[in-house]
Structure formats: structure tokens, C-alpha cells
Amino acid sequence: MEDYGLSRNAFANKIGVSPSVIQNIVKGRSDGTKNKPSFDVLAKILYTFDDIDAYWLISGEIKLNSTNPNDLEILSQKEEEIQTLKTKIQALKAEIYDIERQKK
């Protein structure tokens, strides 16, 4: 929804469901349970937004096409980002350790 600049209500209206359907999927019901989207809701999303990958929508995982150079480039960039973040995390842990050691 956010990628399309739509509120939950606008998204619901665009795909043709009531806003409460989206509310129950995203936030859950008043009893704390979350609904999983029905096949009908998934189909309406895919029909309305033809750029959304069905595999991603159902599984939450990106399915990479190893023959698509764009997918490989994206994967490479994400791996670099992960390594950079791991390095930053290690540096921050070292700083925290040093600060805690100086307090003693």
C-alpha cells in the first residue's frame, strides 16, 4: 500500500473490498487474531496491481530469476548492504563494550 501511496481505505477501495477486510489483515481483529487474506482478496490485488509478483504476495519471499540480470544485480546489492550493516553492528557492539568497561 505504501509503495503506491495509498492509505488502507484507498487500497481497499481500489481493489474492491471493504476497508475492514484490509484492517483485519494488517492490524488484526479486536480479539488479537489476524486474518490471512482470502484467495479472493489476493486475486483482486494481483488483478489491480499487475506489477506485484504473485509468489511474493503469497509467500513474502522474493523469487529470483537467475537468468534475469536485474535480479542478480539486486541480490548483489542487498548482500553488500547486509555486509555493511553487519560491519556497523560489530563496530557498535565494540563501542558499547568499551563504554561499559570504562564505567567499571
Buried (B, 14 or more C-beta within 10 A) or exposed (E): BEEEEBEBBBBBBBBEBEBEBBBBBEEEEEEEEEBEBEEEBBEBBBEEBEEBEEEEEEEEEEEEEEEEEEBEEEEEEEEEEEEEEEEEEEEEEEEEEEEEEEEE
